[in-house]
Amino acid sequence: MLKERLLTALVAGSLLLAGLIFLNSLDVAILLGAVTLLAAFEWSSLVHPGMAVGLAYTALTAIVGVASLAVPLVVVVAAALVWWAWAAGEVFVFRDRASPLWQLTALKWLVGLLVLVPAWRGCLALKMQDPSHPGFLIWLLAMVWAADSVAYFAGRAFGRRKLAPLVSPGKTMEGALGGVAGAAVAGGAGAWWLGVLPLGIGGGALLGVAIAMLSIVGDLLESKAKRSALVKDSGRWLPGHGGVLDRIDALTAAAPLFVWTMRDLGVLR
């Protein structure tokens, strides 16, 4: 399983990075949109399984995504941050059980849109900031991937205390701390590499810590949805990883915070 997981990550990650670097903004919008719509179909299966329902929800996600382009980015990101603040409570206050609001099916449909559309819009904005050198988008991905990868290996090596045993039995406190440390290194290195003077290496490391913590929220929130649907993975598209949603759940939570921070620093217009 580990070999399969690493091979899939290497191939998929390389193809994605190549696409982000060499494709123009429109092509990247389509590429990221395709990933988003696959994830939307998987989210639909967690709420109400069925091909017709899944296709209808995927179409709705596409419509909402395109419509979001007419809304100022700051509004889209702010709405996402409000949602993720509530989601953090869902994960850490109601750690191993669902809040009363989570019992509403209509809310689950809305949650899928709040999870997926702002992340797509934010990543696209980062690409469009400098289409030929999407360094800030790659920096975001590096922090998210570092948090996930280091958490995985730290958890395997040192994991003892469960983080949320009834939601995601495989995740441990030690793994989470390792992921935070990994993202902090990636955050500091990215700030230095891109010359983000308002942050500096220390500020970049702190940003990495915040990104890692939100990544955990995104991961655990999707785990809650899967537990509610009584499934292990959201799909089977990626050998060793499960579905597309399993692979991007952390990014969906981290992207709005990163985009908001870059706008606040004046890096992203």
NORHU-V869127 format. One line per field, one symbol per residue. psi: psi as a letter, one per 40 degrees, with the letter a starting at -180 (. if undefined). A space follows every 10 residues. Layout:
psi = ???
This chain:
psi = dddddddddd dddddddddd ddiidddddd dddddddddd dddddddgih dddddddddd ddddddddde hhdddddddd dddddddddd dddfdeiiid deehdddddd dddddddddd dddddddedg degfdddddd dddddddddd dddddddehd hhdgdedgde hidddddddd dddddddddd dddefgdddi dddddddddd dddddddddd ddddddddef ididafdhhe dbiddddedd dddddddddd ddddeedh.
